[in-house]
Amino acid sequence: MDTTSESSSEYIDKYGSEEHETLAASLQLFDAEQLITSDEQLRARIEEEVVRLLTEQPERLMHVLYRIDVSEQAVDAVMKNTPIGGIAARLTILLIERMRQKVQTRRQYRNSRNISDS
């Protein structure tokens, strides 16, 4: 998804800071107060940490992937079928996709509860 043409405020309006805060808190990778205003910034920051964990603490990375509920089959496929230099990028995409699914589910649940409470 290309957000280079969007301003910071347009990006926050479209995706909301909730998504980034949820990612930051769940991954415990960086301060949730840090303002990240694009998918590219988010991806780059997470990928940095994934690279670090892959090289220094692979067991912790697997724990993070499990805790966030990234599909074990998808992780296995990345590890088996991706060239070594691309593993961190692919795992980063899986992490972001899963967290977005969680945020969307929460929003849908919250919206459906608000409608039924009315």
N, CA, C and O atoms as a DFTB+ gen file, in Angstrom:
472 C
 N C O
     1  1       0.852      -1.165       0.000
     2  2       0.000       0.000       0.000
     3  2       0.896       1.224       0.000
     4  3       1.781       1.330       0.849
     5  1       0.695       2.144      -0.918
     6  2       1.528       3.320      -1.045
     7  2       0.838       4.507      -0.409
     8  3      -0.254       4.903      -0.817
     9  1       1.488       5.070       0.599
    10  2       0.919       6.224       1.276
    11  2       1.777       7.455       1.072
    12  3       1.596       8.451       1.774
    13  1       2.711       7.415       0.126
    14  2       3.626       8.530      -0.065
    15  2       2.911       9.797      -0.496
    16  3       3.418      10.888      -0.240
    17  1       1.772       9.703      -1.130
    18  2       1.048      10.888      -1.570
    19  2       0.130      11.449      -0.486
    20  3      -0.431      12.532      -0.652
    21  1      -0.028      10.737       0.602
    22  2      -0.899      11.190       1.679
    23  2      -0.115      12.023       2.677
    24  3       1.045      11.728       2.964
    25  1      -0.743      13.059       3.202
    26  2      -0.117      13.812       4.276
    27  2      -0.254      13.000       5.560
    28  3      -1.010      12.030       5.617
    29  1       0.487      13.408       6.587
    30  2       0.424      12.718       7.872
    31  2      -0.987      12.707       8.426
    32  3      -1.458      11.681       8.917
    33  1      -1.667      13.848       8.351
    34  2      -3.016      13.904       8.911
    35  2      -3.988      13.046       8.111
    36  3      -4.883      12.429       8.689
    37  1      -3.825      12.995       6.789
    38  2      -4.685      12.134       5.973
    39  2      -4.457      10.667       6.339
    40  3      -5.405       9.885       6.418
    41  1      -3.215      10.306       6.559
    42  2      -2.887       8.926       6.917
    43  2      -3.526       8.560       8.259
    44  3      -4.163       7.514       8.384
    45  1      -3.352       9.426       9.257
    46  2      -3.929       9.167      10.581
    47  2      -5.448       9.095      10.481
    48  3      -6.064       8.233      11.107
    49  1      -6.066       9.994       9.696
    50  2      -7.520       9.957       9.520
    51  2      -7.965       8.646       8.888
    52  3      -8.976       8.072       9.291
    53  1      -7.217       8.174       7.904
    54  2      -7.602       6.969       7.168
    55  2      -7.412       5.712       8.007
    56  3      -8.297       4.858       8.061
    57  1      -6.263       5.596       8.660
    58  2      -5.947       4.361       9.371
    59  2      -6.080       4.480      10.877
    60  3      -6.233       3.470      11.564
    61  1      -6.025       5.682      11.397
    62  2      -6.154       5.906      12.821
    63  2      -4.886       5.562      13.567
    64  3      -4.140       4.665      13.175
    65  1      -4.654       6.275      14.632
    66  2      -3.471       5.998      15.440
    67  2      -3.664       4.712      16.230
    68  3      -2.689       4.136      16.711
    69  1      -4.894       4.254      16.372
    70  2      -5.174       3.024      17.113
    71  2      -4.381       1.848      16.547
    72  3      -3.835       1.038      17.297
    73  1      -4.324       1.763      15.232
    74  2      -3.614       0.665      14.594
    75  2      -2.145       0.671      14.982
    76  3      -1.596      -0.364      15.358
    77  1      -1.509       1.827      14.893
    78  2      -0.093       1.906      15.221
    79  2       0.152       1.704      16.705
    80  3       1.117       1.044      17.092
    81  1      -0.711       2.264      17.537
    82  2      -0.567       2.073      18.977
    83  2      -0.729       0.605      19.340
    84  3       0.000       0.090      20.188
    85  1      -1.677      -0.069      18.706
    86  2      -1.883      -1.492      18.962
    87  2      -0.662      -2.290      18.543
    88  3      -0.213      -3.177      19.269
    89  1      -0.126      -1.976      17.369
    90  2       1.084      -2.663      16.914
    91  2       2.241      -2.418      17.867
    92  3       2.945      -3.353      18.249
    93  1       2.436      -1.178      18.248
    94  2       3.551      -0.830      19.123
    95  2       3.435      -1.546      20.464
    96  3       4.411      -2.107      20.962
    97  1       2.253      -1.525      21.038
    98  2       2.060      -2.158      22.339
    99  2       2.184      -3.674      22.255
   100  3       2.806      -4.295      23.116
   101  1       1.597      -4.268      21.228
   102  2       1.637      -5.719      21.100
   103  2       3.036      -6.236      20.817
   104  3       3.451      -7.267      21.347
   105  1       3.747      -5.520      19.988
   106  2       5.093      -5.957      19.638
   107  2       6.115      -5.566      20.695
   108  3       7.204      -6.137      20.755
   109  1       5.765      -4.599      21.524
   110  2       6.677      -4.076      22.538
   111  2       8.032      -3.745      21.920
   112  3       9.081      -4.015      22.505
   113  1       7.990      -3.162      20.742
   114  2       9.221      -2.857      20.033
   115  2       9.660      -1.423      20.219
   116  3      10.855      -1.130      20.185
   117  1       8.714      -0.527      20.414
   118  2       9.058       0.872      20.553
   119  2       7.946       1.562      21.301
   120  3       6.855       1.018      21.473
   121  1       8.236       2.757      21.741
   122  2       7.314       3.541      22.535
   123  2       6.056       3.852      21.729
   124  3       6.138       4.399      20.630
   125  1       4.918       3.509      22.267
   126  2       3.650       3.747      21.576
   127  2       3.385       5.235      21.378
   128  3       2.548       5.606      20.555
   129  1       4.082       6.088      22.118
   130  2       3.919       7.530      21.961
   131  2       4.620       8.044      20.710
   132  3       4.329       9.148      20.251
   133  1       5.538       7.260      20.153
   134  2       6.238       7.656      18.945
   135  2       5.232       7.809      17.817
   136  3       4.435       6.903      17.571
   137  1       5.258       8.931      17.138
   138  2       4.312       9.148      16.053
   139  2       4.851       8.551      14.767
   140  3       5.894       8.965      14.259
   141  1       4.140       7.595      14.260
   142  2       4.470       6.987      12.979
   143  2       3.317       7.337      12.057
   144  3       2.157       7.041      12.344
   145  1       3.657       7.968      10.953
   146  2       2.602       8.530      10.124
   147  2       2.485       7.876       8.762
   148  3       1.778       8.389       7.895
   149  1       3.159       6.755       8.552
   150  2       3.017       6.074       7.270
   151  2       3.277       4.591       7.441
   152  3       3.949       4.161       8.379
   153  1       2.737       3.825       6.522
   154  2       2.999       2.384       6.522
   155  2       4.489       2.117       6.372
   156  3       5.025       1.188       6.977
   157  1       5.148       2.930       5.570
   158  2       6.578       2.725       5.327
   159  2       7.391       2.913       6.606
   160  3       8.297       2.126       6.882
   161  1       7.082       3.935       7.381
   162  2       7.776       4.142       8.654
   163  2       7.514       2.969       9.601
   164  3       8.429       2.483      10.266
   165  1       6.284       2.530       9.654
   166  2       5.924       1.418      10.517
   167  2       6.653       0.149      10.086
   168  3       7.243      -0.549      10.911
   169  1       6.608      -0.140       8.799
   170  2       7.263      -1.330       8.288
   171  2       8.760      -1.296       8.544
   172  3       9.342      -2.296       8.965
   173  1       9.381      -0.163       8.297
   174  2      10.828      -0.046       8.480
   175  2      11.223      -0.264       9.939
   176  3      12.201      -0.957      10.220
   177  1      10.476       0.318      10.856
   178  2      10.804       0.177      12.287
   179  2      10.624      -1.257      12.759
   180  3      11.452      -1.777      13.507
   181  1       9.558      -1.889      12.329
   182  2       9.326      -3.277      12.733
   183  2      10.366      -4.182      12.099
   184  3      10.887      -5.086      12.754
   185  1      10.672      -3.950      10.838
   186  2      11.663      -4.792      10.168
   187  2      13.033      -4.700      10.841
   188  3      13.735      -5.706      10.946
   189  1      13.419      -3.511      11.294
   190  2      14.682      -3.360      12.034
   191  2      14.714      -4.300      13.230
   192  3      15.705      -4.984      13.484
   193  1      13.605      -4.314      13.954
   194  2      13.547      -5.151      15.154
   195  2      13.494      -6.630      14.792
   196  3      14.093      -7.449      15.489
   197  1      12.805      -6.985      13.739
   198  2      12.747      -8.379      13.301
   199  2      14.144      -8.864      12.914
   200  3      14.532      -9.979      13.260
   201  1      14.898      -8.031      12.199
   202  2      16.276      -8.394      11.837
   203  2      17.097      -8.625      13.097
   204  3      17.826      -9.612      13.200
   205  1      16.975      -7.709      14.055
   206  2      17.726      -7.840      15.309
   207  2      17.357      -9.136      16.026
   208  3      18.232      -9.868      16.486
   209  1      16.074      -9.410      16.116
   210  2      15.638     -10.623      16.804
   211  2      16.061     -11.881      16.053
   212  3      16.452     -12.869      16.673
   213  1      15.987     -11.853      14.739
   214  2      16.420     -13.014      13.954
   215  2      17.883     -13.355      14.225
   216  3      18.246     -14.528      14.315
   217  1      18.710     -12.339      14.352
   218  2      20.137     -12.581      14.527
   219  2      20.535     -12.789      15.974
   220  3      21.448     -13.567      16.252
   221  1      19.869     -12.109      16.911
   222  2      20.284     -12.160      18.311
   223  2      19.408     -13.032      19.202
   224  3      19.909     -13.669      20.129
   225  1      18.111     -13.067      18.932
   226  2      17.169     -13.778      19.805
   227  2      16.063     -14.435      18.986
   228  3      14.898     -14.056      19.111
   229  1      16.407     -15.412      18.153
   230  2      15.367     -16.023      17.311
   231  2      14.225     -16.648      18.103
   232  3      13.086     -16.668      17.636
   233  1      14.521     -17.160      19.304
   234  2      13.449     -17.757      20.106
   235  2      12.460     -16.700      20.574
   236  3      11.264     -16.977      20.664
   237  1      12.933     -15.495      20.872
   238  2      12.025     -14.417      21.259
   239  2      11.164     -14.001      20.073
   240  3       9.975     -13.728      20.239
   241  1      11.744     -13.949      18.884
   242  2      10.967     -13.616      17.692
   243  2       9.846     -14.633      17.500
   244  3       8.710     -14.253      17.216
   245  1      10.149     -15.904      17.652
   246  2       9.114     -16.933      17.498
   247  2       8.025     -16.757      18.557
   248  3       6.844     -16.970      18.283
   249  1       8.429     -16.368      19.760
   250  2       7.453     -16.120      20.828
   251  2       6.542     -14.949      20.459
   252  3       5.330     -15.017      20.665
   253  1       7.122     -13.873      19.914
   254  2       6.331     -12.704      19.500
   255  2       5.344     -13.108      18.406
   256  3       4.168     -12.748      18.464
   257  1       5.819     -13.851      17.418
   258  2       4.941     -14.293      16.326
   259  2       3.795     -15.151      16.865
   260  3       2.652     -15.011      16.431
   261  1       4.103     -16.032      17.805
   262  2       3.083     -16.892      18.416
   263  2       2.088     -16.051      19.214
   264  3       0.877     -16.239      19.096
   265  1       2.603     -15.118      20.029
   266  2       1.747     -14.304      20.893
   267  2       0.797     -13.428      20.077
   268  3      -0.348     -13.211      20.474
   269  1       1.270     -12.932      18.948
   270  2       0.437     -12.094      18.094
   271  2      -0.480     -12.954      17.227
   272  3      -1.375     -12.438      16.558
   273  1      -0.257     -14.238      17.244
   274  2      -1.102     -15.193      16.541
   275  2      -0.917     -15.139      15.029
   276  3      -1.875     -15.237      14.262
   277  1       0.352     -14.980      14.618
   278  2       0.672     -15.088      13.195
   279  2       0.616     -16.572      12.861
   280  3       1.128     -17.399      13.615
   281  1       0.007     -16.905      11.757
   282  2      -0.167     -18.295      11.350
   283  2       1.160     -19.042      11.327
   284  3       2.111     -18.622      10.669
   285  1       1.210     -20.141      12.044
   286  2       2.412     -20.974      12.074
   287  2       2.744     -21.497      10.677
   288  3       3.914     -21.605      10.308
   289  1       1.718     -21.815       9.916
   290  2       1.939     -22.280       8.540
   291  2       2.564     -21.196       7.684
   292  3       3.439     -21.476       6.865
   293  1       2.120     -19.959       7.866
   294  2       2.686     -18.849       7.096
   295  2       4.138     -18.606       7.486
   296  3       4.983     -18.362       6.625
   297  1       4.428     -18.674       8.780
   298  2       5.811     -18.494       9.244
   299  2       6.691     -19.608       8.688
   300  3       7.788     -19.344       8.197
   301  1       6.220     -20.846       8.761
   302  2       6.988     -21.975       8.217
   303  2       7.256     -21.788       6.729
   304  3       8.362     -22.050       6.256
   305  1       6.248     -21.335       5.993
   306  2       6.416     -21.122       4.555
   307  2       7.473     -20.056       4.278
   308  3       8.293     -20.206       3.372
   309  1       7.448     -18.979       5.063
   310  2       8.454     -17.926       4.891
   311  2       9.840     -18.483       5.174
   312  3      10.772     -18.250       4.404
   313  1       9.982     -19.210       6.262
   314  2      11.292     -19.732       6.650
   315  2      11.835     -20.742       5.632
   316  3      13.043     -20.809       5.404
   317  1      10.957     -21.510       5.034
   318  2      11.398     -22.542       4.094
   319  2      11.568     -22.036       2.672
   320  3      12.437     -22.520       1.946
   321  1      10.753     -21.069       2.258
   322  2      10.688     -20.699       0.846
   323  2      11.242     -19.325       0.502
   324  3      11.258     -18.952      -0.671
   325  1      11.688     -18.574       1.476
   326  2      12.163     -17.221       1.223
   327  2      13.685     -17.200       1.306
   328  3      14.265     -17.772       2.229
   329  1      14.332     -16.546       0.349
   330  2      15.790     -16.394       0.447
   331  2      16.163     -15.724       1.770
   332  3      15.418     -14.878       2.265
   333  1      17.290     -16.087       2.336
   334  2      17.685     -15.624       3.664
   335  2      17.601     -14.113       3.815
   336  3      17.219     -13.623       4.877
   337  1      17.950     -13.371       2.779
   338  2      17.907     -11.913       2.858
   339  2      16.509     -11.324       2.882
   340  3      16.354     -10.140       3.180
   341  1      15.484     -12.114       2.578
   342  2      14.121     -11.597       2.527
   343  2      13.230     -12.046       3.673
   344  3      12.065     -11.654       3.752
   345  1      13.774     -12.862       4.557
   346  2      12.953     -13.414       5.644
   347  2      12.404     -12.316       6.547
   348  3      11.214     -12.320       6.862
   349  1      13.246     -11.377       6.969
   350  2      12.788     -10.321       7.877
   351  2      11.669      -9.499       7.244
   352  3      10.690      -9.165       7.911
   353  1      11.811      -9.174       5.969
   354  2      10.779      -8.380       5.288
   355  2       9.459      -9.145       5.232
   356  3       8.401      -8.564       5.477
   357  1       9.506     -10.422       4.916
   358  2       8.275     -11.232       4.832
   359  2       7.631     -11.394       6.209
   360  3       6.410     -11.304       6.329
   361  1       8.435     -11.633       7.251
   362  2       7.883     -11.760       8.603
   363  2       7.263     -10.444       9.050
   364  3       6.232     -10.436       9.722
   365  1       7.882      -9.345       8.683
   366  2       7.333      -8.029       9.019
   367  2       5.956      -7.855       8.395
   368  3       5.032      -7.370       9.048
   369  1       5.821      -8.244       7.154
   370  2       4.519      -8.142       6.475
   371  2       3.483      -9.004       7.189
   372  3       2.348      -8.572       7.388
   373  1       3.863     -10.212       7.574
   374  2       2.927     -11.087       8.296
   375  2       2.494     -10.461       9.615
   376  3       1.315     -10.510       9.966
   377  1       3.429      -9.878      10.345
   378  2       3.108      -9.230      11.622
   379  2       2.128      -8.081      11.423
   380  3       1.129      -7.976      12.135
   381  1       2.417      -7.232      10.463
   382  2       1.564      -6.072      10.230
   383  2       0.179      -6.504       9.765
   384  3      -0.826      -5.964      10.228
   385  1       0.118      -7.461       8.863
   386  2      -1.187      -7.942       8.389
   387  2      -2.012      -8.512       9.527
   388  3      -3.209      -8.240       9.618
   389  1      -1.391      -9.300      10.397
   390  2      -2.134      -9.906      11.509
   391  2      -2.627      -8.857      12.487
   392  3      -3.758      -8.933      12.967
   393  1      -1.781      -7.873      12.786
   394  2      -2.208      -6.831      13.717
   395  2      -3.327      -5.987      13.114
   396  3      -4.229      -5.553      13.830
   397  1      -3.277      -5.754      11.820
   398  2      -4.369      -5.008      11.178
   399  2      -5.670      -5.796      11.257
   400  3      -6.735      -5.220      11.479
   401  1      -5.589      -7.099      11.078
   402  2      -6.783      -7.927      11.212
   403  2      -7.366      -7.793      12.609
   404  3      -8.581      -7.688      12.772
   405  1      -6.503      -7.798      13.614
   406  2      -6.969      -7.674      14.994
   407  2      -7.636      -6.322      15.236
   408  3      -8.694      -6.249      15.861
   409  1      -7.017      -5.261      14.741
   410  2      -7.596      -3.921      14.920
   411  2      -8.947      -3.836      14.229
   412  3      -9.902      -3.310      14.799
   413  1      -9.038      -4.348      13.006
   414  2     -10.310      -4.311      12.276
   415  2     -11.379      -5.113      12.996
   416  3     -12.529      -4.681      13.071
   417  1     -11.023      -6.259      13.520
   418  2     -11.984      -7.076      14.267
   419  2     -12.478      -6.334      15.497
   420  3     -13.673      -6.336      15.791
   421  1     -11.554      -5.696      16.220
   422  2     -11.959      -4.916      17.399
   423  2     -12.909      -3.792      17.015
   424  3     -13.910      -3.557      17.692
   425  1     -12.591      -3.096      15.922
   426  2     -13.458      -1.998      15.474
   427  2     -14.842      -2.517      15.102
   428  3     -15.852      -1.919      15.473
   429  1     -14.893      -3.626      14.372
   430  2     -16.175      -4.189      13.971
   431  2     -16.977      -4.615      15.192
   432  3     -18.181      -4.370      15.265
   433  1     -16.311      -5.253      16.151
   434  2     -16.987      -5.697      17.365
   435  2     -17.495      -4.497      18.152
   436  3     -18.627      -4.488      18.636
   437  1     -16.644      -3.492      18.271
   438  2     -17.022      -2.283      19.002
   439  2     -18.214      -1.610      18.319
   440  3     -19.155      -1.183      18.989
   441  1     -18.174      -1.515      16.988
   442  2     -19.267      -0.891      16.244
   443  2     -20.554      -1.692      16.373
   444  3     -21.626      -1.110      16.541
   445  1     -20.469      -3.017      16.299
   446  2     -21.673      -3.827      16.407
   447  2     -22.251      -3.755      17.825
   448  3     -23.468      -3.798      18.000
   449  1     -21.390      -3.648      18.828
   450  2     -21.873      -3.500      20.206
   451  2     -22.552      -2.149      20.388
   452  3     -23.586      -2.054      21.050
   453  1     -21.971      -1.105      19.800
   454  2     -22.569       0.233      19.915
   455  2     -23.930       0.287      19.248
   456  3     -24.842       0.939      19.756
   457  1     -24.081      -0.387      18.118
   458  2     -25.366      -0.411      17.413
   459  2     -26.410      -1.172      18.224
   460  3     -27.557      -0.737      18.326
   461  1     -26.012      -2.316      18.806
   462  2     -26.983      -3.113      19.556
   463  2     -27.304      -2.474      20.905
   464  3     -28.365      -2.742      21.469
   465  1     -26.407      -1.630      21.439
   466  2     -26.662      -0.937      22.699
   467  2     -27.609       0.251      22.512
   468  3     -28.207       0.737      23.472
   469  1     -27.735       0.703      21.284
   470  2     -28.563       1.903      21.022
   471  2     -30.026       1.619      21.127
   472  3     -30.844       2.519      20.935
